Amino acid sequence: MRPTARLYALTNQLSRSTMGPSTSTAPPAIIAGVGPGTGAAVARKFAQQYPVFLLARNPSNYDTLVKEINDRGGWAKGISTDVSDAASVKKAFEEIGKERGKEQPRAAVGVFNVGGRFVRKPFLELSQEDFEAGYEANGRGAFLFSHAILPLLLNNVGSADVQFPPTLIFTGATASLKGSALCASFAMGKFAMRALGQSLAREFGPKGVHVAHAVIDGVIDIPRTKEWKLEGEDAKISADAIADAYWYLHTQPRTTFSNEIDIRPYIEKW
């Protein structure tokens, strides 16, 4: 293992052993799109400071992680949610409100990390269903999640116990900037999400909410990609390093907001 990889592994191990946010009054971090890779890394990072709610369609994506965080002294709860369905998102946030038991519910952080259905086909072979699949999660889902969480983030602006600005982060991809051949569906969804993020940053930044979009330009080192062979030994993006970058975005003072960052391995061609 290379020195950088060892450092992130050690940092992650230490952070997992020191979880323990005050769950009585702390506003939560709400993370949509939790699986064994980036979503899990982001959840572990933010659980060091906040209670965390983990949203995913399949409970098997968060059950083990919820237990891990709670066993280590943090606070976590998973809620089965289809972010592309308005009723499902509404139900999830109603459950969050009941769990927190506050007259004016708040949130410290929202992370939209939903990948959605990836369709790779020649354009003339795409069905309407295929084409709309890219938008359902990344376009409609990002809208529904933002619509639900922004009131909670606004409620947290200026609170006496707030250390960092309320933050909404979108996980983008190479396709957020570049529509590659055979990826019309996926690119449309990611373009839509980036555009939404830009609009929200311009509207809600002046109100005290930090909105940021992250371009994840490369292969992330997650269980699904472990066997993928790339040019270099460390040619994949560390999920823990992405989580560190998201934490950095959250801790930026409102005098120094970054509204978009690019994250890519050193050998990525761009």
Secondary structure as the mmCIF struct_conf table of DSSP 4:
data_model
#
loop_
_struct_conf.conf_type_id
_struct_conf.id
_struct_conf.beg_label_comp_id
_struct_conf.beg_label_asym_id
_struct_conf.beg_label_seq_id
_struct_conf.end_label_comp_id
_struct_conf.end_label_asym_id
_struct_conf.end_label_seq_id
HELX_RH_AL_P HELX_RH_AL_P1 PRO A 3 ARG A 16
TURN_TY1_P TURN_TY1_P1 SER A 17 THR A 18
TURN_TY1_P TURN_TY1_P2 THR A 23 THR A 25
HELX_LH_PP_P HELX_LH_PP_P1 ALA A 26 PRO A 28
STRN STRN1 ALA A 29 ALA A 32
BEND BEND1 GLY A 33 GLY A 33
TURN_TY1_P TURN_TY1_P3 PRO A 36 GLY A 37
HELX_RH_AL_P HELX_RH_AL_P2 THR A 38 ALA A 47
TURN_TY1_P TURN_TY1_P4 GLN A 48 GLN A 49
BEND BEND2 TYR A 50 TYR A 50
STRN STRN2 VAL A 52 ALA A 56
BEND BEND3 ARG A 57 ASN A 58
HELX_RH_3T_P HELX_RH_3T_P1 PRO A 59 ASN A 61
TURN_TY1_P TURN_TY1_P5 TYR A 62 TYR A 62
HELX_RH_AL_P HELX_RH_AL_P3 ASP A 63 ASP A 71
TURN_TY1_P TURN_TY1_P6 ARG A 72 GLY A 73
STRN STRN3 ALA A 76 SER A 80
TURN_TY1_P TURN_TY1_P7 VAL A 83 SER A 84
HELX_RH_AL_P HELX_RH_AL_P4 ALA A 86 ARG A 100
TURN_TY1_P TURN_TY1_P8 GLY A 101 GLY A 101
BEND BEND4 GLU A 103 GLN A 104
BEND BEND5 ALA A 108 ALA A 108
STRN STRN4 VAL A 109 PHE A 112
HELX_RH_3T_P HELX_RH_3T_P2 PHE A 123 GLU A 125
HELX_RH_AL_P HELX_RH_AL_P5 GLN A 128 TYR A 135
HELX_RH_PI_P HELX_RH_PI_P1 GLU A 136 GLY A 141
HELX_RH_AL_P HELX_RH_AL_P6 ALA A 142 ASN A 155
TURN_TY1_P TURN_TY1_P9 ASN A 156 GLY A 158
TURN_TY1_P TURN_TY1_P10 ALA A 160 ASP A 161
BEND BEND6 PHE A 164 PHE A 164
STRN STRN5 THR A 167 THR A 171
HELX_RH_3T_P HELX_RH_3T_P3 THR A 174 SER A 176
TURN_TY1_P TURN_TY1_P11 LEU A 177 LEU A 177
TURN_TY1_P TURN_TY1_P12 ALA A 181 LEU A 182
HELX_RH_AL_P HELX_RH_AL_P7 ALA A 184 PHE A 204
HELX_RH_3T_P HELX_RH_3T_P4 GLY A 205 LYS A 207
TURN_TY1_P TURN_TY1_P13 GLY A 208 GLY A 208
STRN STRN6 HIS A 210 ILE A 216
BEND BEND7 GLY A 218 GLY A 218
STRN STRN7 ILE A 220 ASP A 221
BEND BEND8 ILE A 222 ILE A 222
HELX_RH_3T_P HELX_RH_3T_P5 PRO A 223 THR A 225
TURN_TY1_P TURN_TY1_P14 LYS A 226 GLU A 227
BEND BEND9 GLU A 231 GLY A 232
TURN_TY1_P TURN_TY1_P15 GLU A 233 ASP A 234
BEND BEND10 LYS A 236 LYS A 236
STRN STRN8 ILE A 237 SER A 238
HELX_RH_AL_P HELX_RH_AL_P8 ALA A 239 THR A 251
TURN_TY1_P TURN_TY1_P16 ARG A 254 THR A 255
BEND BEND11 THR A 256 THR A 256
STRN STRN9 GLU A 260 ILE A 263
TURN_TY1_P TURN_TY1_P17 TYR A 266 ILE A 267
#
